[in-house]
Structures are given as structure tokens and as C-alpha cells.
């Protein structure tokens, strides 16, 4: 049964706030966002494993919680997966058990608001172009570095989604045909070499193998590699640990080579790097820019795109989703107005018996 919303929605007010929800492999981050991109309230809960119903319940829970204190026009969801061209169905997610999941209708039925779903990298890219590091650029590649690699392509100020809605899955470009197995099922995907997963895998392997290079990281986790986290490696790199610096440099080199390929294909004026791993800043982007310049086709004879860190941090995903939701609310408003006009044209008296006239 649909759940009763805690407050009456306001579909038609131009100044209405919307809710954006960013669903990652480890956490769900949501926020109320005003029409100027300002975050008015924020919630974060753990992603409840891979259970589809529990993830849906968690989305509904954070939305209803935020609606208790804010009037909301619509909900936007950034999902870590392949979203179809209608922006209703999550076709596949490498990190969650979504397989042709009708997420848009499932959430809309329960929250009774307009809902739009898109890939989480697309929502982050929209936010960075509107309010963040890519403002003023018309041709932008956005990369999110977290558990995997997400991507968004903004062409002439519009998200390019492709024929199936699945463009921008740069993390699953094959870089090493016989390389590490990826959760998507293939081998050697880019995200297996230039993501938080790659950073942790290599660091933990060195700890497990007893490498003397890993003595600082080993001390940090009392010899248990499973306790190591990505932020710990980043912090140790800031502290000058040679191995942590080397690991981030390796990630940066793979990242730079991949970005050079994307630039050869799409010729962006700006490349935005976001996601948790981007917190490493120049410890990551220094090696990235160097590898990028070495691998870029036409180097020395073209203007290289800016490679910048995302400005909105972890909030970019839900800010962009909220902006997409605002567009969904406007569409709902237009549909309602058209329906009202049609209703106004319907005669109030019944048609005579036997009449062939159809009422429109």
C-alpha cells in the first residue's frame, strides 16, 4: 500500500525545494536542495547490503524524514548503475542487486511525488556544471572515483545518455584484456586500476605478503589488512609514507592514461574528478596530469582540457538529482495544466441517448 506522506507536497510552486538521493555501494546520501543549488538539510544512512527491497525502504525512509520539515515538489535519485533511456528502470548495477529494477515507479508509488532516476555520475555531472567546478564549460567529462569509476558526458550543456541511456560508463572500458576480474563480469576494466577498490586491493595485498614497504600501513591496522580503508592510505600519503604515495601515484597514472583516451574521443574543455578518492588532491592529480599529458594524442598542438577536482564534494550527486527532480516537477505541472484545460472543455450535460458524438 502507498505510504501516507507526512506533509502535503507543493507541485506547482516555482520556488519549491526538491530532494536528491545519491545511492552508493556503501552509503545513501540525501538532501533538500533549493532552486539555487543550496543544501537546506542532509541525511546519510548506510546502504543496507545488496537487498533490493531494503535499499528501496531506506530511500523512502530518508525521503519521508526530510519531508517532515520541508515542503517538497519532487524527488531525484542518482543510482549507481545502468539506467535506461526513460530514466525509470535500473537495468543493471555492478555493486547492487538491481536487474531491470523499476525503481522510479516503486519509489513514486510510496512517496506520492514526481520521481526521476538517473545514473549517479550523471547527477553529479549536472551539479558540477550548474554550480561547481565546470561552470561556464559546455563540453565536460566528469569522473567519480569511489568503489568504482562513474562517468558523465556533458555535450553543449546537456547530458549525453546514448541510445539506451547507458553512456558514460567509462569505468568499464577494458584497459587490460587479461587483467583483474571486474564485478561487471569482464576482465581488466579501467576501474580495476584507477579506483578506491584498486587502491585498497594493492595496499592490502602488500600487507598480506609481508612486504617491508608496507610496515607503516601494517602497524596502522595491527597486521589485519581487512581493517585498512582508503582514507587511511590517503592520510598516510599526506604524512609522507612512501608506499602510500607510490600507490596513489600508480592510481594517478592509470587515471591519466584513461582520461587521455576520453579526450581523444570527446575533446572536452574541462575534466572534473570527483568521488571519495579525489580527496587526495594533488597527491593523485599530480601523477594524473603528468600521465595525461604524456598519453594525449596531438599533445603540443592542441589546448589541453583543465583537469580539476570537483567543487561540491560528496553532495554533488544528490544536488544534481534534486535539480533533475525540479524538472520533473515542472513536467508534472504542465501535465496537470493540460488535463485541467481538457476537463474545462468537457460539457457538463450528458450527451443525448444514441448520439454518436464523442466527448474529448
C-alpha positions as a Python dict, from the first residue, in 0.01 Angstrom:
ca = {
    (1, 'X'): (0, 0, 0),
    (2, 'X'): (124, 354, -72),
    (3, 'X'): (254, 526, 238),
    (4, 'X'): (88, 845, 359),
    (5, 'X'): (326, 1140, 312),
    (6, 'X'): (395, 1335, 630),
    (7, 'X'): (329, 1670, 463),
    (8, 'X'): (130, 1791, 164),
    (9, 'X'): (350, 1831, -145),
    (10, 'X'): (366, 2157, -340),
    (11, 'X'): (394, 2053, -701),
    (12, 'X'): (337, 2387, -860),
    (13, 'X'): (534, 2647, -671),
    (14, 'X'): (826, 2773, -878),
    (15, 'X'): (1035, 2821, -564),
    (16, 'X'): (973, 2470, -432),
    (17, 'X'): (1260, 2268, -292),
    (18, 'X'): (1331, 1916, -407),
    (19, 'X'): (1502, 1612, -258),
    (20, 'X'): (1803, 1446, -417),
    (21, 'X'): (1916, 1097, -320),
    (22, 'X'): (2257, 954, -409),
    (23, 'X'): (2279, 576, -373),
    (24, 'X'): (2628, 433, -349),
    (25, 'X'): (2768, 91, -273),
    (26, 'X'): (2825, 178, 94),
    (27, 'X'): (2602, 475, 176),
    (28, 'X'): (2284, 658, 81),
    (29, 'X'): (2320, 1035, 92),
    (30, 'X'): (2015, 1259, 57),
    (31, 'X'): (1940, 1627, 86),
    (32, 'X'): (1682, 1901, 42),
    (33, 'X'): (1801, 2147, -224),
    (34, 'X'): (1656, 2485, -314),
    (35, 'X'): (1630, 2618, -674),
    (36, 'X'): (1972, 2785, -641),
    (37, 'X'): (2157, 2465, -551),
    (38, 'X'): (2175, 2542, -179),
    (39, 'X'): (2152, 2239, 52),
    (40, 'X'): (1891, 2304, 322),
    (41, 'X'): (1907, 1968, 500),
    (42, 'X'): (2110, 1650, 469),
    (43, 'X'): (2079, 1285, 572),
    (44, 'X'): (2315, 989, 542),
    (45, 'X'): (2245, 621, 612),
    (46, 'X'): (2440, 303, 527),
    (47, 'X'): (2340, 116, 213),
    (48, 'X'): (2173, -196, 359),
    (49, 'X'): (2375, -457, 174),
    (50, 'X'): (2260, -580, -166),
    (51, 'X'): (1895, -645, -78),
    (52, 'X'): (1677, -460, -332),
    (53, 'X'): (1378, -418, -101),
    (54, 'X'): (1588, -292, 190),
    (55, 'X'): (1756, -36, -34),
    (56, 'X'): (1416, 83, -153),
    (57, 'X'): (1293, 103, 208),
    (58, 'X'): (1596, 311, 302),
    (59, 'X'): (1534, 556, 16),
    (60, 'X'): (1171, 601, 119),
    (61, 'X'): (1272, 642, 483),
    (62, 'X'): (1518, 927, 420),
    (63, 'X'): (1274, 1100, 183),
    (64, 'X'): (991, 1088, 436),
    (65, 'X'): (1223, 1203, 712),
    (66, 'X'): (1326, 1511, 513),
    (67, 'X'): (965, 1587, 421),
    (68, 'X'): (871, 1622, 786),
    (69, 'X'): (1043, 1960, 798),
    (70, 'X'): (1036, 2076, 435),
    (71, 'X'): (776, 2114, 163),
    (72, 'X'): (894, 1912, -135),
    (73, 'X'): (796, 1921, -503),
    (74, 'X'): (972, 1611, -636),
    (75, 'X'): (1244, 1353, -573),
    (76, 'X'): (1552, 1278, -783),
    (77, 'X'): (1758, 964, -742),
    (78, 'X'): (2115, 908, -855),
    (79, 'X'): (2167, 532, -881),
    (80, 'X'): (2499, 351, -909),
    (81, 'X'): (2409, 151, -1218),
    (82, 'X'): (2292, 149, -1578),
    (83, 'X'): (1967, 346, -1604),
    (84, 'X'): (1751, 311, -1915),
    (85, 'X'): (1670, 596, -2154),
    (86, 'X'): (1332, 661, -1988),
    (87, 'X'): (1512, 722, -1656),
    (88, 'X'): (1275, 482, -1483),
    (89, 'X'): (1448, 143, -1473),
    (90, 'X'): (1789, 49, -1333),
    (91, 'X'): (1890, -214, -1585),
    (92, 'X'): (2199, -337, -1404),
    (93, 'X'): (2423, -240, -1116),
    (94, 'X'): (2766, -399, -1064),
    (95, 'X'): (2760, -318, -692),
    (96, 'X'): (2391, -373, -602),
    (97, 'X'): (2140, -643, -697),
    (98, 'X'): (1942, -426, -937),
    (99, 'X'): (1844, -617, -1251),
    (100, 'X'): (1578, -437, -1460),
    (101, 'X'): (1456, -279, -1137),
    (102, 'X'): (1161, -36, -1189),
    (103, 'X'): (1298, 197, -923),
    (104, 'X'): (1117, 511, -1039),
    (105, 'X'): (766, 364, -1013),
    (106, 'X'): (847, 176, -692),
    (107, 'X'): (954, 497, -513),
    (108, 'X'): (689, 723, -672),
    (109, 'X'): (410, 491, -558),
    (110, 'X'): (528, 510, -200),
    (111, 'X'): (618, 880, -168),
    (112, 'X'): (341, 1012, -397),
    (113, 'X'): (562, 1268, -566),
    (114, 'X'): (715, 1301, -914),
    (115, 'X'): (1032, 1092, -917),
    (116, 'X'): (1315, 1080, -1169),
    (117, 'X'): (1605, 831, -1170),
    (118, 'X'): (1941, 872, -1340),
    (119, 'X'): (2292, 737, -1316),
    (120, 'X'): (2469, 884, -1014),
    (121, 'X'): (2760, 1013, -1219),
    (122, 'X'): (2516, 1198, -1447),
    (123, 'X'): (2357, 1368, -1148),
    (124, 'X'): (2697, 1469, -1011),
    (125, 'X'): (2799, 1599, -1353),
    (126, 'X'): (2488, 1814, -1377),
    (127, 'X'): (2560, 1966, -1035),
    (128, 'X'): (2923, 2044, -1118),
    (129, 'X'): (2822, 2209, -1446),
    (130, 'X'): (2548, 2418, -1286),
    (131, 'X'): (2706, 2511, -954),
    (132, 'X'): (3057, 2368, -931),
    (133, 'X'): (3396, 2325, -1092),
    (134, 'X'): (3272, 2308, -1453),
    (135, 'X'): (3060, 2623, -1453),
    (136, 'X'): (3099, 2806, -1781),
    (137, 'X'): (3213, 2497, -1976),
    (138, 'X'): (2991, 2348, -2248),
    (139, 'X'): (3186, 2026, -2312),
    (140, 'X'): (3270, 1840, -1993),
    (141, 'X'): (3377, 1492, -1887),
    (142, 'X'): (3302, 1413, -1523),
    (143, 'X'): (3464, 1119, -1345),
    (144, 'X'): (3368, 993, -1000),
    (145, 'X'): (3629, 783, -823),
    (146, 'X'): (3491, 567, -545),
    (147, 'X'): (3431, 195, -515),
    (148, 'X'): (3438, 201, -895),
    (149, 'X'): (3456, 468, -1164),
    (150, 'X'): (3144, 652, -1273),
    (151, 'X'): (3131, 891, -1563),
    (152, 'X'): (2917, 1159, -1721),
    (153, 'X'): (2947, 1333, -2055),
    (154, 'X'): (2805, 1684, -2091),
    (155, 'X'): (2783, 1794, -2455),
    (156, 'X'): (2673, 2150, -2525),
    (157, 'X'): (2529, 2180, -2172),
    (158, 'X'): (2323, 1858, -2199),
    (159, 'X'): (2384, 1515, -2051),
    (160, 'X'): (2460, 1268, -2328),
    (161, 'X'): (2290, 939, -2240),
    (162, 'X'): (2317, 740, -2562),
    (163, 'X'): (2055, 523, -2731),
    (164, 'X'): (1996, 305, -2423),
    (165, 'X'): (2059, 569, -2156),
    (166, 'X'): (2385, 399, -2059),
    (167, 'X'): (2653, 631, -2196),
    (168, 'X'): (2927, 742, -1960),
    (169, 'X'): (3015, 401, -1813),
    (170, 'X'): (3381, 479, -1860),
    (171, 'X'): (3487, 264, -1567),
    (172, 'X'): (3408, -46, -1769),
    (173, 'X'): (3631, 34, -2065),
    (174, 'X'): (3868, -260, -2096),
    (175, 'X'): (4224, -150, -2029),
    (176, 'X'): (4395, -488, -1973),
    (177, 'X'): (4227, -777, -2162),
    (178, 'X'): (4364, -1042, -1925),
    (179, 'X'): (4362, -820, -1617),
    (180, 'X'): (4178, -823, -1286),
    (181, 'X'): (3825, -959, -1286),
    (182, 'X'): (3565, -683, -1250),
    (183, 'X'): (3232, -707, -1071),
    (184, 'X'): (3063, -641, -1408),
    (185, 'X'): (3191, -982, -1524),
    (186, 'X'): (3469, -868, -1758),
    (187, 'X'): (3841, -851, -1703),
    (188, 'X'): (4072, -554, -1696),
    (189, 'X'): (3814, -274, -1664),
    (190, 'X'): (3956, 73, -1603),
    (191, 'X'): (3802, 86, -1254),
    (192, 'X'): (4011, -216, -1154),
    (193, 'X'): (4321, 4, -1188),
    (194, 'X'): (4211, 360, -1110),
    (195, 'X'): (3959, 349, -823),
    (196, 'X'): (3933, 316, -449),
    (197, 'X'): (3892, -59, -496),
    (198, 'X'): (4223, -78, -681),
    (199, 'X'): (4398, 132, -416),
    (200, 'X'): (4279, -91, -132),
    (201, 'X'): (4340, -416, -319),
    (202, 'X'): (4704, -332, -382),
    (203, 'X'): (4765, -195, -32),
    (204, 'X'): (4607, -496, 138),
    (205, 'X'): (4798, -736, -85),
    (206, 'X'): (5128, -581, 17),
    (207, 'X'): (5033, -604, 385),
    (208, 'X'): (4929, -967, 346),
    (209, 'X'): (5250, -1057, 164),
    (210, 'X'): (5462, -911, 443),
    (211, 'X'): (5625, -650, 221),
    (212, 'X'): (5868, -434, 419),
    (213, 'X'): (5737, -138, 220),
    (214, 'X'): (5402, -179, 397),
    (215, 'X'): (5533, -158, 752),
    (216, 'X'): (5354, 172, 827),
    (217, 'X'): (5020, 53, 692),
    (218, 'X'): (5063, -280, 870),
    (219, 'X'): (5118, -102, 1203),
    (220, 'X'): (4815, 114, 1139),
    (221, 'X'): (4580, -187, 1122),
    (222, 'X'): (4764, -415, 1370),
    (223, 'X'): (4853, -653, 1088),
    (224, 'X'): (4494, -706, 971),
    (225, 'X'): (4470, -589, 608),
    (226, 'X'): (4089, -615, 610),
    (227, 'X'): (4079, -319, 851),
    (228, 'X'): (4254, -84, 609),
    (229, 'X'): (4044, 188, 444),
    (230, 'X'): (4106, 417, 150),
    (231, 'X'): (4105, 737, 359),
    (232, 'X'): (4375, 584, 580),
    (233, 'X'): (4600, 529, 279),
    (234, 'X'): (4535, 886, 162),
    (235, 'X'): (4615, 1026, 505),
    (236, 'X'): (4938, 826, 527),
    (237, 'X'): (5034, 964, 187),
    (238, 'X'): (4981, 1313, 326),
    (239, 'X'): (5204, 1213, 617),
    (240, 'X'): (5479, 1118, 374),
    (241, 'X'): (5455, 735, 380),
    (242, 'X'): (5650, 627, 68),
    (243, 'X'): (5428, 327, -11),
    (244, 'X'): (5104, 525, 19),
    (245, 'X'): (5247, 793, -210),
    (246, 'X'): (5351, 524, -458),
    (247, 'X'): (5008, 361, -453),
    (248, 'X'): (4832, 691, -522),
    (249, 'X'): (5082, 765, -798),
    (250, 'X'): (5003, 430, -962),
    (251, 'X'): (4631, 508, -950),
    (252, 'X'): (4700, 853, -1096),
    (253, 'X'): (4898, 709, -1388),
    (254, 'X'): (4616, 473, -1482),
    (255, 'X'): (4369, 756, -1444),
    (256, 'X'): (4571, 988, -1668),
    (257, 'X'): (4603, 731, -1947),
    (258, 'X'): (4229, 666, -1943),
    (259, 'X'): (4146, 1036, -1945),
    (260, 'X'): (4374, 1087, -2246),
    (261, 'X'): (4167, 828, -2433),
    (262, 'X'): (3842, 1002, -2338),
    (263, 'X'): (3986, 1334, -2453),
    (264, 'X'): (4082, 1184, -2788),
    (265, 'X'): (3721, 1068, -2827),
    (266, 'X'): (3525, 1367, -2694),
    (267, 'X'): (3760, 1670, -2684),
    (268, 'X'): (3623, 1825, -2362),
    (269, 'X'): (3735, 2165, -2236),
    (270, 'X'): (3713, 2051, -1873),
    (271, 'X'): (3755, 1722, -1690),
    (272, 'X'): (3612, 1710, -1338),
    (273, 'X'): (3739, 1447, -1093),
    (274, 'X'): (3507, 1375, -801),
    (275, 'X'): (3426, 1094, -562),
    (276, 'X'): (3593, 992, -238),
    (277, 'X'): (3935, 925, -392),
    (278, 'X'): (3955, 1281, -521),
    (279, 'X'): (4012, 1389, -159),
    (280, 'X'): (4378, 1303, -221),
    (281, 'X'): (4401, 1623, -428),
    (282, 'X'): (4736, 1682, -596),
    (283, 'X'): (4879, 1360, -449),
    (284, 'X'): (4654, 1191, -704),
    (285, 'X'): (4606, 1462, -968),
    (286, 'X'): (4977, 1545, -1000),
    (287, 'X'): (5060, 1199, -1139),
    (288, 'X'): (4729, 1204, -1330),
    (289, 'X'): (4811, 1526, -1516),
    (290, 'X'): (5163, 1407, -1595),
    (291, 'X'): (5045, 1074, -1737),
    (292, 'X'): (4764, 1250, -1922),
    (293, 'X'): (4999, 1493, -2097),
    (294, 'X'): (5231, 1209, -2199),
    (295, 'X'): (4948, 998, -2343),
    (296, 'X'): (4734, 1270, -2504),
    (297, 'X'): (4710, 1245, -2881),
    (298, 'X'): (4806, 1568, -3056),
    (299, 'X'): (4993, 1690, -2750),
    (300, 'X'): (5173, 2014, -2815),
    (301, 'X'): (4933, 2101, -3095),
    (302, 'X'): (4610, 2143, -2906),
    (303, 'X'): (4469, 2314, -2598),
    (304, 'X'): (4460, 2060, -2318),
    (305, 'X'): (4145, 2045, -2107),
    (306, 'X'): (4156, 2157, -1748),
    (307, 'X'): (4168, 1867, -1502),
    (308, 'X'): (4008, 1989, -1180),
    (309, 'X'): (3878, 1848, -855),
    (310, 'X'): (3501, 1856, -814),
    (311, 'X'): (3388, 2156, -610),
    (312, 'X'): (3077, 2011, -449),
    (313, 'X'): (3233, 1707, -288),
    (314, 'X'): (3009, 1417, -187),
    (315, 'X'): (2699, 1636, -216),
    (316, 'X'): (2725, 1670, -595),
    (317, 'X'): (2528, 1354, -665),
    (318, 'X'): (2220, 1449, -469),
    (319, 'X'): (2236, 1818, -569),
    (320, 'X'): (2224, 1717, -935),
    (321, 'X'): (1949, 1463, -870),
    (322, 'X'): (1747, 1733, -695),
    (323, 'X'): (1786, 1963, -995),
    (324, 'X'): (1663, 1685, -1225),
    (325, 'X'): (1369, 1636, -988),
    (326, 'X'): (1281, 2003, -1024),
    (327, 'X'): (1249, 1950, -1398),
    (328, 'X'): (1025, 1650, -1327),
    (329, 'X'): (805, 1871, -1109),
    (330, 'X'): (773, 2125, -1391),
    (331, 'X'): (669, 1849, -1630),
    (332, 'X'): (409, 1730, -1379),
    (333, 'X'): (281, 2087, -1355),
    (334, 'X'): (244, 2114, -1731),
    (335, 'X'): (61, 1781, -1749),
    (336, 'X'): (-180, 1891, -1478),
    (337, 'X'): (-249, 2221, -1655),
    (338, 'X'): (-320, 2040, -1981),
    (339, 'X'): (-553, 1799, -1802),
    (340, 'X'): (-732, 2091, -1634),
    (341, 'X'): (-781, 2260, -1970),
    (342, 'X'): (-920, 1940, -2120),
    (343, 'X'): (-1158, 1898, -1827),
    (344, 'X'): (-1274, 2258, -1870),
    (345, 'X'): (-1368, 2186, -2231),
    (346, 'X'): (-1583, 1880, -2146),
    (347, 'X'): (-1959, 1970, -2150),
    (348, 'X'): (-2125, 1921, -1814),
    (349, 'X'): (-2451, 1786, -1966),
    (350, 'X'): (-2474, 1426, -2073),
    (351, 'X'): (-2489, 1352, -2445),
    (352, 'X'): (-2833, 1253, -2578),
    (353, 'X'): (-2908, 885, -2598),
    (354, 'X'): (-2799, 743, -2928),
    (355, 'X'): (-2569, 1031, -3001),
    (356, 'X'): (-2252, 937, -3188),
    (357, 'X'): (-2066, 1244, -3064),
    (358, 'X'): (-1754, 1156, -2863),
    (359, 'X'): (-1658, 1375, -2572),
    (360, 'X'): (-1290, 1468, -2582),
}
